[in-house]
Amino acid sequence: MSAPRDPGTPGLAPTASGMSPTPPPDAPPSTPATAPPTSTAPWRRLDPRTLLVHCGWMGAPLASLALTALATGGRITTGAWITLAAIAASFAVVTTLGLIRWARTEFRVTADTLEVRSGLLNRRLRSVPLRRIRTVDLTASPLHRLLGVTVLRAGTAGSGDGGSELSLEALTVAEADRLRAELLARAEAGDAADDPVVARISWRWLRYAPLTFWVVGGVFVVAGSVYRALDGMGIEPWKLGFVQRAFAEFGASALWLTVPAALLVVLALGSVGAIALYVENWWNYSLEWTDACSLRVRRGLFTTRSVTIEGTRLRGVLLREPLLLRAGGGALVRAVAGGLGNREENRKRSGLLPPAPRTEALRVASGALRAAFPEAEPLTGHPRAALRRRRTRGLLFVVVPGAAVLAGLGVAFTPVLLHCAWIYAVVTTPVVWWLARDAYRSLGHGIRGAYLLARSGTFSRDTLALQRSAIAAWTFSTSPFTRRSGLVTLTAAVAAGEDGYRVRDLAAEAAPGFAAAVTPGLLDEFLVHRQG
């Protein structure tokens, strides 16, 4: 009679007392295997160079002191010595706190969770299930790159407000890459597409860099920053000799020549700055599917960024065409995905393509969706009341206020401004009329298979392709003016991107039916169906 099988050792032959178990005759030869992480996984520390990263804030005040000493011929005032003493004391405090923080911060990856514990008096343990991690972002500023470290941020499902995001600063680049692979290992495995690379940088796209806001706005931002820096050092820019001479010569010259020349200088400086910013942001850019379910964006020259988005959290894409970029035949693409952080972080991480040719943008949007971008068929237009509303708003908020201000100043000071008022009204009215017409022609909506398609805007025409299954709720918005015009705006609430996307100025009688068709069953309890 055979001995009973020991239930505690499945797959082994019966054993006798005092004998070691032996495998059954048909068992395959044993092979060494790596044991999965367990709850006894060792705790790991951040890189010691984290302390140097925390001291990077001293660069600005020390540079300010150096410039002050240079401007004063090497004389350091009493106030400068006080500032230097304050910096030294702050350095001691920050270094001590940083050392304590580094010594008391540890992390580990177990079989199911990422755990981070920190704190001196009040110990804090944060534990996030690996299955909830949706994105892993590696960011390295110039100081990080100089020290050979990077910051790892793990975004989770439901981390839209940033509260569920874990950040580790700082890790070595190699360790951060290994940890990212470790965190994303729980993603569903699968084969990558035949060509997993969706796009790479083409420097021919640089011609689209000046067709952005920064070509003009960037000049004033830089000028304001320089003014604040000089003012902080006690230097009044308006009292500098060369600045006063420049203004005197500008006013003494023919304004019909100097004003266009000044505008050309601003545009030239803005174009150079926009190109430099484009290069810094999108250097070494690539967009690729690292496997069947992970889309990764890598970019950056001085500050590098690598963002990985889990395919199941990618809810759609946004094709954005700012006015100048659209005039030049360009566009850019953003992802609509969960786990990218709050609104500010989402804007930084959601970029899938820099300003590029529109055909390239459509191709990248299709590659991200792994389906043709659903824009080939024309969209459903909106009522003419939407056109009248845009014309009225342009007149009330642009033409009338500007003309009224100029007319009031003309009555109070000089009749010349009265002529400026009517000239302003004559010039801006057709411009507002044209912009309203363009905004109306941009309006459109529709259903294309599994996607809701919505388009609107003139200064930035946005075309949204959003998964219908991702819509959790609808909001119907009206105002006294839109109710009078018979219009309503639908807002689709989604747990991704901007949290809500609008379909503007639909006909009030058609809006409920369209929303019900996009998300069948979601609005049934609120709809009244006709009998017979």
Backbone torsions as a table, in degrees:
resi	resn	phi	psi	omega
1	MET	NA	128.1	-175.5
2	SER	-75.0	152.2	179.6
3	ALA	-73.1	147.9	179.5
4	PRO	-66.8	148.0	179.8
5	ARG	-74.2	134.7	178.6
6	ASP	-74.9	114.6	-177.7
7	PRO	-67.5	-18.7	-177.8
8	GLY	-80.2	-10.8	179.8
9	THR	-130.1	72.1	-178.9
10	PRO	-63.4	144.7	177.4
11	GLY	84.5	1.2	179.4
12	LEU	-113.0	153.2	179.4
13	ALA	-72.3	158.4	178.2
14	PRO	-58.7	146.2	-178.2
15	THR	-119.7	153.7	175.0
16	ALA	-104.0	161.0	-178.0
17	SER	-62.2	133.1	177.5
18	GLY	83.5	2.0	179.8
19	MET	-114.8	144.1	177.4
20	SER	-77.1	147.6	-179.2
21	PRO	-67.2	144.6	177.2
22	THR	-122.5	146.1	-179.3
23	PRO	-71.5	153.5	177.1
24	PRO	-63.7	159.5	-175.1
25	PRO	-59.2	-34.1	-175.3
26	ASP	-91.0	7.3	-178.6
27	ALA	-73.5	139.7	178.1
28	PRO	-69.7	156.2	179.0
29	PRO	-62.3	142.2	-177.5
30	SER	-72.7	144.3	177.8
31	THR	-126.3	142.9	179.1
32	PRO	-65.5	139.4	179.4
33	ALA	-131.8	148.0	178.2
34	THR	-81.3	124.0	-178.7
35	ALA	-69.9	136.2	179.2
36	PRO	-66.3	157.5	178.5
37	PRO	-59.7	142.7	179.2
38	THR	-124.8	-179.3	-179.9
39	SER	-68.2	-12.0	177.5
40	THR	-95.5	15.3	178.0
41	ALA	-58.2	141.7	-176.4
42	PRO	-69.6	149.0	175.7
43	TRP	-78.7	141.1	-179.6
44	ARG	-117.4	152.2	-179.7
45	ARG	-106.1	162.3	172.0
46	LEU	-72.4	165.0	179.4
47	ASP	-69.9	139.0	-179.8
48	PRO	-59.3	-22.0	179.1
49	ARG	-67.8	-5.2	172.9
50	THR	-55.3	-35.8	-179.5
51	LEU	-61.2	-38.9	179.0
52	LEU	-69.7	-34.1	178.2
53	VAL	-62.5	-41.0	-178.6
54	HIS	-67.9	-18.1	179.4
55	CYS	-91.0	2.5	-178.8
56	GLY	-64.3	-20.9	-179.7
57	TRP	-63.8	-18.9	-177.6
58	MET	-74.0	-13.1	-177.0
59	GLY	-60.0	-44.0	-177.1
60	ALA	-65.3	-52.0	-179.9
61	PRO	-65.4	-35.6	178.5
62	LEU	-67.2	-38.8	176.7
63	ALA	-65.3	-38.0	177.8
64	SER	-62.6	-42.8	177.7
65	LEU	-64.1	-39.4	179.3
66	ALA	-64.6	-42.1	178.4
67	LEU	-65.7	-38.3	178.2
68	THR	-63.1	-44.6	178.2
69	ALA	-63.2	-37.1	179.0
70	LEU	-67.9	-39.8	-178.5
71	ALA	-70.3	-27.9	-177.8
72	THR	-97.9	10.6	178.5
73	GLY	74.0	27.5	177.7
74	GLY	92.5	-3.3	178.7
75	ARG	-82.4	127.5	179.4
76	ILE	-108.1	119.9	-177.1
77	THR	-76.2	171.5	177.9
78	THR	-62.3	-39.9	178.7
79	GLY	-61.4	-36.6	178.4
80	ALA	-66.3	-40.2	177.8
81	TRP	-63.9	-38.6	177.6
82	ILE	-63.3	-43.1	177.6
83	THR	-61.3	-41.8	179.4
84	LEU	-63.9	-39.5	177.7
85	ALA	-65.2	-39.7	178.1
86	ALA	-63.9	-38.8	178.0
87	ILE	-64.7	-42.1	179.7
88	ALA	-63.0	-43.4	178.0
89	ALA	-64.3	-42.1	178.5
90	SER	-63.3	-38.4	178.3
91	PHE	-60.8	-43.6	-180.0
92	ALA	-63.0	-43.5	-178.9
93	VAL	-66.4	-47.5	-177.6
94	VAL	-63.8	-40.2	179.5
95	THR	-64.4	-41.9	178.5
96	THR	-63.5	-46.8	179.0
97	LEU	-63.4	-40.3	178.6
98	GLY	-64.2	-38.4	178.2
99	LEU	-64.5	-42.7	178.2
100	ILE	-64.2	-44.1	-179.6
101	ARG	-62.0	-42.8	179.5
102	TRP	-64.2	-42.9	-177.7
103	ALA	-67.8	-26.1	-175.3
104	ARG	-106.4	11.3	177.6
105	THR	-112.0	123.7	-179.7
106	GLU	-138.8	157.5	177.7
107	PHE	-146.4	159.0	175.5
108	ARG	-157.7	158.3	176.8
109	VAL	-116.0	116.8	177.0
110	THR	-96.2	-169.0	-179.5
111	ALA	-64.4	-28.2	-173.3
112	ASP	-126.8	-14.7	-170.6
113	THR	-138.4	158.5	166.0
114	LEU	-105.9	123.1	-175.9
115	GLU	-119.6	135.7	177.1
116	VAL	-132.0	125.6	176.8
117	ARG	-122.1	141.8	-175.3
118	SER	-155.3	174.0	177.6
119	GLY	107.0	149.8	179.9
120	LEU	-100.1	-65.9	179.1
121	LEU	-84.1	-46.1	177.1
122	ASN	-102.9	101.7	179.8
123	ARG	-74.4	135.5	-178.0
124	ARG	-124.5	129.9	178.2
125	LEU	-119.0	118.6	176.9
126	ARG	-109.4	129.3	-177.3
127	SER	-130.3	124.9	-178.7
128	VAL	-124.3	126.7	176.5
129	PRO	-60.5	137.0	-179.8
130	LEU	-62.4	-29.4	-178.5
131	ARG	-67.1	-18.0	-179.3
132	ARG	-92.1	-9.6	-179.7
133	ILE	-74.0	124.9	-175.1
134	ARG	-111.9	-33.4	-179.2
135	THR	-137.1	147.5	175.2
136	VAL	-129.2	118.8	-173.3
137	ASP	-113.7	123.5	174.7
138	LEU	-106.6	118.9	-177.1
139	THR	-126.1	132.3	179.8
140	ALA	-134.2	114.7	174.8
141	SER	-75.9	171.8	177.1
142	PRO	-54.6	-38.1	178.6
143	LEU	-67.0	-41.7	176.6
144	HIS	-59.7	-44.6	-177.7
145	ARG	-66.5	-35.9	177.8
146	LEU	-62.7	-36.3	-178.5
147	LEU	-89.6	-5.5	178.7
148	GLY	75.5	30.9	-179.9
149	VAL	-128.4	172.2	179.0
150	THR	-150.3	164.0	179.1
151	VAL	-104.8	131.3	177.8
152	LEU	-107.8	126.2	175.9
153	ARG	-122.4	125.5	179.9
154	ALA	-106.9	114.1	177.8
155	GLY	-94.0	138.9	-176.3
156	THR	-114.5	167.6	172.9
157	ALA	-62.2	127.1	-178.6
158	GLY	85.3	17.8	179.5
159	SER	-97.8	30.1	-178.4
160	GLY	-60.7	-31.6	178.7
161	ASP	-91.5	3.7	179.6
162	GLY	82.6	-7.1	-176.3
163	GLY	-72.8	-22.9	-178.4
164	SER	-101.5	12.8	-178.7
165	GLU	-93.3	134.9	176.6
166	LEU	-104.9	134.8	-178.2
167	SER	-125.8	133.3	177.7
168	LEU	-121.6	112.0	179.7
169	GLU	-128.0	116.6	5.2
170	ALA	-131.9	158.3	178.7
171	LEU	-120.6	156.9	171.8
172	THR	-65.8	154.8	-176.5
173	VAL	-60.4	-43.4	-179.1
174	ALA	-63.7	-44.5	-179.7
175	GLU	-66.6	-36.7	178.5
176	ALA	-64.5	-40.1	177.3
177	ASP	-63.5	-42.9	178.8
178	ARG	-64.4	-40.8	-179.1
179	LEU	-67.4	-38.0	177.4
180	ARG	-61.5	-44.9	177.4
181	ALA	-62.6	-36.4	179.9
182	GLU	-66.5	-40.1	-178.4
183	LEU	-72.4	-34.5	-178.5
184	LEU	-89.6	1.5	-178.4
185	ALA	-65.3	-21.9	-179.5
186	ARG	-79.5	-7.3	177.5
187	ALA	-64.3	151.5	-177.1
188	GLU	-63.9	123.2	-177.0
189	ALA	-74.2	154.2	178.6
190	GLY	-178.0	169.5	-179.6
191	ASP	-82.0	140.2	176.0
192	ALA	-73.5	164.3	178.2
193	ALA	-65.8	167.4	-179.5
194	ASP	-56.5	-40.2	176.1
195	ASP	-123.2	93.5	-175.0
196	PRO	-70.5	-16.5	-179.1
197	VAL	-81.0	116.5	-179.3
198	VAL	-83.9	-43.3	-178.4
199	ALA	-158.8	152.8	171.4
200	ARG	-134.0	162.4	-175.5
201	ILE	-65.5	140.0	171.0
202	SER	-126.3	120.7	-174.8
203	TRP	-72.9	-4.1	170.1
204	ARG	-69.0	-18.1	178.3
205	TRP	-73.4	-8.0	-179.5
206	LEU	-59.4	-24.8	-178.9
207	ARG	-65.9	-15.8	178.4
208	TYR	-89.3	-10.8	-177.5
209	ALA	-60.8	-42.7	-179.8
210	PRO	-69.8	-11.3	-177.1
211	LEU	-88.2	44.5	179.9
212	THR	-133.8	174.8	179.8
213	PHE	-59.4	-34.3	-171.8
214	TRP	-68.0	-13.3	179.9
215	VAL	-65.9	-26.3	176.3
216	VAL	-115.5	-51.9	-176.8
217	GLY	-62.2	-33.2	-179.1
218	GLY	-63.1	-34.4	179.3
219	VAL	-62.9	-43.7	-179.3
220	PHE	-71.4	-32.6	176.4
221	VAL	-64.5	-45.4	179.0
222	VAL	-65.7	-41.4	179.8
223	ALA	-62.5	-41.3	177.3
224	GLY	-64.8	-38.2	178.8
225	SER	-65.3	-42.0	179.0
226	VAL	-64.5	-41.0	179.8
227	TYR	-62.2	-44.2	179.6
228	ARG	-64.1	-38.1	179.7
229	ALA	-65.6	-44.5	179.3
230	LEU	-67.0	-39.3	179.0
231	ASP	-64.2	-36.1	177.8
232	GLY	-66.0	-26.2	177.7
233	MET	-89.1	3.6	179.4
234	GLY	84.2	14.6	179.9
235	ILE	-102.3	125.0	178.4
236	GLU	-96.2	106.2	-174.1
237	PRO	-57.8	-34.3	-175.5
238	TRP	-69.5	-16.2	-179.1
239	LYS	-96.5	-2.2	177.7
240	LEU	-69.3	141.7	-174.0
241	GLY	-60.4	-46.3	-175.4
242	PHE	-69.4	-27.8	176.8
243	VAL	-70.1	-43.9	178.7
244	GLN	-64.4	-40.0	178.2
245	ARG	-64.9	-38.4	180.0
246	ALA	-63.9	-42.3	179.1
247	PHE	-68.0	-38.0	179.2
248	ALA	-64.3	-44.6	179.1
249	GLU	-68.2	-34.7	179.4
250	PHE	-63.7	-44.6	-178.7
251	GLY	-71.4	-27.5	-178.5
252	ALA	-82.1	-14.9	-178.1
253	SER	-88.6	172.6	178.1
254	ALA	-70.6	117.6	-175.7
255	LEU	-65.2	-28.4	-179.7
256	TRP	-69.0	-12.0	174.0
257	LEU	-104.0	-42.1	-174.7
258	THR	-72.9	-35.4	179.9
259	VAL	-64.9	-50.4	175.2
260	PRO	-59.6	-36.5	178.7
261	ALA	-64.2	-41.0	178.3
262	ALA	-64.1	-39.5	178.3
263	LEU	-64.6	-38.9	177.8
264	LEU	-64.8	-38.0	178.2
265	VAL	-64.7	-43.2	178.7
266	VAL	-61.6	-44.1	179.5
267	LEU	-64.7	-38.8	179.0
268	ALA	-65.4	-47.1	178.4
269	LEU	-62.8	-42.3	179.4
270	GLY	-63.6	-37.9	179.3
271	SER	-65.6	-43.1	177.9
272	VAL	-62.0	-44.7	179.0
273	GLY	-64.2	-39.9	179.5
274	ALA	-64.6	-39.5	178.0
275	ILE	-65.9	-42.5	178.4
276	ALA	-62.7	-41.8	179.0
277	LEU	-65.8	-39.2	177.5
278	TYR	-60.0	-46.8	-179.3
279	VAL	-63.1	-43.7	-178.0
280	GLU	-65.0	-40.2	-176.2
281	ASN	-75.6	-35.7	-168.3
282	TRP	-118.1	16.5	175.5
283	TRP	-60.0	136.3	177.1
284	ASN	58.4	32.0	-179.0
285	TYR	-67.3	138.1	170.9
286	SER	-151.4	145.1	176.5
287	LEU	-125.9	120.3	-174.4
288	GLU	-150.8	152.9	171.2
289	TRP	-87.3	110.8	-179.3
290	THR	-73.2	-26.9	170.2
291	ASP	-154.0	-165.9	-175.1
292	ALA	-67.2	-13.1	-173.5
293	CYS	-138.9	21.0	179.7
294	SER	-137.7	119.7	178.2
295	LEU	-104.4	125.7	-175.0
296	ARG	-121.8	135.8	175.7
297	VAL	-115.2	127.0	176.1
298	ARG	-123.9	135.3	-179.3
299	ARG	-166.4	167.5	172.9
300	GLY	117.7	141.5	177.1
301	LEU	-101.9	-67.9	178.2
302	PHE	-84.2	-45.9	174.3
303	THR	-105.2	107.1	-178.1
304	THR	-87.1	149.4	-179.3
305	ARG	-142.5	133.9	175.7
306	SER	-133.0	114.4	-176.3
307	VAL	-117.3	127.0	177.6
308	THR	-112.2	126.3	-178.4
309	ILE	-115.3	126.5	176.6
310	GLU	-71.0	134.4	-175.7
311	GLY	-58.0	-34.2	-179.2
312	THR	-70.0	-17.0	178.7
313	ARG	-98.0	-2.6	177.2
314	LEU	-82.7	107.2	-173.3
315	ARG	-95.0	-8.4	-179.1
316	GLY	161.6	-173.1	178.0
317	VAL	-136.6	157.7	179.2
318	LEU	-123.1	118.4	175.9
319	LEU	-92.7	112.0	-173.7
320	ARG	-110.1	131.8	-178.7
321	GLU	-130.7	86.2	173.4
322	PRO	-58.1	157.3	-169.2
323	LEU	-56.4	-51.8	-179.4
324	LEU	-65.9	-40.9	-179.9
325	LEU	-65.2	-38.3	177.8
326	ARG	-65.4	-38.5	177.9
327	ALA	-63.0	-30.0	178.3
328	GLY	-89.7	5.6	178.1
329	GLY	79.0	26.3	-178.3
330	GLY	-116.4	173.4	178.6
331	ALA	-165.0	169.0	173.4
332	LEU	-136.5	165.6	-172.8
333	VAL	-128.8	135.8	174.7
334	ARG	-124.9	151.6	178.7
335	ALA	-89.6	144.8	169.4
336	VAL	-107.2	99.6	-172.4
337	ALA	-143.1	152.3	176.6
338	GLY	-86.7	158.2	175.5
339	GLY	80.2	15.6	-179.7
340	LEU	-95.8	8.7	177.5
341	GLY	97.2	-168.1	179.9
342	ASN	-72.5	-174.0	-174.3
343	ARG	-60.2	-42.5	-179.4
344	GLU	-66.0	-46.1	178.6
345	GLU	-66.6	-34.4	179.4
346	ASN	-63.3	-38.9	178.3
347	ARG	-64.8	-34.3	-179.9
348	LYS	-75.2	-34.7	-170.7
349	ARG	-97.8	-17.3	-170.9
350	SER	-84.6	-6.8	-178.3
351	GLY	-65.9	123.9	176.7
352	LEU	-104.2	-22.1	-177.8
353	LEU	-152.6	133.7	175.5
354	PRO	-74.0	174.8	173.4
355	PRO	-51.1	124.3	-172.7
356	ALA	-154.0	172.5	176.7
357	PRO	-57.0	146.3	-175.9
358	ARG	-62.6	-35.0	177.8
359	THR	-62.4	-38.7	176.9
360	GLU	-67.3	-38.4	178.5
361	ALA	-63.1	-41.2	177.6
362	LEU	-64.8	-38.5	179.8
363	ARG	-66.5	-41.3	179.2
364	VAL	-67.7	-40.4	177.1
365	ALA	-60.4	-41.2	177.5
366	SER	-66.9	-38.5	178.7
367	GLY	-66.2	-35.8	178.1
368	ALA	-70.3	-37.5	178.8
369	LEU	-80.2	-16.0	-172.9
370	ARG	57.0	36.5	176.4
371	ALA	-163.2	158.8	-179.8
372	ALA	-61.9	132.3	178.1
373	PHE	-60.9	121.6	-168.8
374	PRO	-78.1	68.7	-179.7
375	GLU	-127.3	1.9	-174.8
376	ALA	-64.8	-42.8	-179.1
377	GLU	-82.4	146.7	179.2
378	PRO	-64.7	147.7	179.7
379	LEU	-88.0	162.7	176.9
380	THR	-72.7	129.2	-179.6
381	GLY	-77.4	175.4	-177.6
382	HIS	-115.2	162.3	-176.0
383	PRO	-61.7	157.2	178.4
384	ARG	-63.4	-21.6	177.6
385	ALA	-60.7	-28.6	177.7
386	ALA	-66.6	-34.9	176.2
387	LEU	-67.3	-45.8	179.4
388	ARG	-61.1	-38.2	-180.0
389	ARG	-63.2	-41.1	-179.3
390	ARG	-69.9	-36.8	176.6
391	ARG	-65.9	-43.4	-179.3
392	THR	-63.6	-43.7	-180.0
393	ARG	-63.7	-39.7	178.5
394	GLY	-63.3	-41.8	179.3
395	LEU	-67.6	-42.4	-175.5
396	LEU	-74.1	-32.0	-174.0
397	PHE	-103.6	-11.2	-178.4
398	VAL	-121.5	-58.5	-173.0
399	VAL	-70.8	-54.4	-174.3
400	VAL	-63.5	-47.9	-179.4
401	PRO	-61.4	-43.7	-179.1
402	GLY	-63.4	-45.5	179.3
403	ALA	-64.9	-38.6	-179.1
404	ALA	-65.5	-41.7	179.2
405	VAL	-63.5	-45.5	179.3
406	LEU	-64.1	-40.4	179.2
407	ALA	-65.7	-41.1	178.1
408	GLY	-63.1	-43.0	177.1
409	LEU	-65.3	-34.1	177.9
410	GLY	-65.7	-40.7	177.5
411	VAL	-65.5	-36.8	-175.2
412	ALA	-80.9	-31.9	-170.8
413	PHE	-121.4	-63.2	-172.7
414	THR	-145.1	140.0	179.1
415	PRO	-64.0	-16.4	179.7
416	VAL	-59.5	-38.4	-179.4
417	LEU	-68.3	-22.8	174.4
418	LEU	-64.6	-39.9	176.3
419	HIS	-68.4	-36.3	176.7
420	CYS	-62.4	-32.9	-178.5
421	ALA	-65.3	-49.0	-178.3
422	TRP	-72.7	-30.2	175.4
423	ILE	-65.7	-41.9	177.5
424	TYR	-59.3	-45.1	-179.4
425	ALA	-64.4	-41.5	-179.5
426	VAL	-65.3	-38.2	-177.2
427	VAL	-76.4	-43.8	-173.3
428	THR	-78.0	-26.7	-177.7
429	THR	-60.3	-51.0	177.9
430	PRO	-65.3	-30.7	177.4
431	VAL	-65.4	-46.8	177.8
432	VAL	-62.0	-39.5	179.2
433	TRP	-60.8	-43.2	-179.1
434	TRP	-68.5	-43.5	179.5
435	LEU	-62.7	-39.0	177.6
436	ALA	-63.4	-41.0	178.1
437	ARG	-64.0	-41.8	179.1
438	ASP	-65.4	-41.4	178.5
439	ALA	-62.8	-38.0	179.6
440	TYR	-68.4	-41.0	-179.9
441	ARG	-67.9	-23.9	178.4
442	SER	-76.9	-19.7	-178.5
443	LEU	-66.3	138.2	176.4
444	GLY	-178.2	155.5	178.5
445	HIS	-153.1	162.9	178.6
446	GLY	178.0	176.3	176.9
447	ILE	-120.9	124.0	179.5
448	ARG	-125.7	91.2	-179.3
449	GLY	64.5	-120.3	-177.3
450	ALA	-86.6	7.0	-172.7
451	TYR	-121.7	143.3	165.3
452	LEU	-89.0	132.5	179.5
453	LEU	-116.0	128.0	179.6
454	ALA	-140.3	138.0	-178.2
455	ARG	-137.6	139.4	178.6
456	SER	-166.0	166.9	174.4
457	GLY	103.5	150.4	174.2
458	THR	-121.8	-47.5	175.2
459	PHE	-67.1	-30.1	170.8
460	SER	-143.8	101.1	180.0
461	ARG	-82.5	116.8	-176.3
462	ASP	-110.7	129.3	174.6
463	THR	-113.9	116.8	-175.6
464	LEU	-104.9	130.4	168.9
465	ALA	-115.0	108.8	-172.3
466	LEU	-122.2	132.4	177.3
467	GLN	-60.0	127.6	-179.1
468	ARG	-64.5	-32.5	-178.9
469	SER	-69.7	-15.8	-178.7
470	ALA	-84.3	-11.3	-176.4
471	ILE	-77.4	122.2	-177.2
472	ALA	-98.4	-24.2	-177.4
473	ALA	-163.4	163.2	176.9
474	TRP	-122.1	143.7	172.2
475	THR	-122.4	128.6	177.5
476	PHE	-102.3	118.0	-175.2
477	SER	-116.8	135.0	175.3
478	THR	-140.3	165.1	172.7
479	SER	-133.5	169.5	177.6
480	PRO	-54.6	-35.1	-178.6
481	PHE	-74.7	-41.8	179.6
482	THR	-70.6	-33.7	176.5
483	ARG	-64.9	-38.8	178.1
484	ARG	-64.5	-33.2	-179.9
485	SER	-88.1	-5.4	-178.7
486	GLY	74.2	35.4	-178.3
487	LEU	-119.3	155.1	176.2
488	VAL	-147.4	147.4	178.2
489	THR	-109.3	127.2	177.3
490	LEU	-95.7	138.8	174.4
491	THR	-122.7	118.8	178.2
492	ALA	-90.0	118.4	180.0
493	ALA	-87.8	125.8	178.7
494	VAL	-136.0	151.8	178.5
495	ALA	-89.4	57.5	-178.8
496	ALA	-165.9	157.9	173.5
497	GLY	60.0	-123.9	-178.5
498	GLU	-86.6	8.7	178.2
499	ASP	72.4	-19.8	178.7
500	GLY	-158.4	138.5	-178.7
501	TYR	-129.1	135.6	-170.4
502	ARG	-100.6	142.8	166.9
503	VAL	-111.3	104.0	-166.7
504	ARG	-86.1	141.3	166.3
505	ASP	53.4	56.7	170.0
506	LEU	-83.7	161.4	172.1
507	ALA	-65.8	133.0	-174.0
508	ALA	-58.8	-36.6	-177.8
509	GLU	-75.9	-19.6	-178.4
510	ALA	-95.8	-18.5	-173.8
511	ALA	-62.1	-47.5	-179.4
512	PRO	-60.9	-39.9	179.9
513	GLY	-66.3	-38.4	178.9
514	PHE	-66.4	-44.7	179.1
515	ALA	-62.1	-39.8	179.0
516	ALA	-66.8	-34.6	179.0
517	ALA	-71.5	-33.2	179.2
518	VAL	-69.2	-43.4	-178.2
519	THR	-125.1	81.3	-177.9
520	PRO	-57.4	132.9	176.9
521	GLY	90.8	-17.3	-175.5
522	LEU	-73.5	-31.8	-175.5
523	LEU	-112.9	10.5	-174.2
524	ASP	-57.4	-39.0	-176.5
525	GLU	-71.7	-13.3	-179.9
526	PHE	-101.9	-8.0	-176.5
527	LEU	-95.0	146.7	175.8
528	VAL	-108.4	113.8	-177.2
529	HIS	-92.3	136.1	178.2
530	ARG	-72.3	142.8	179.8
531	GLN	-93.6	139.4	176.3
532	GLY	69.3	NA	NA
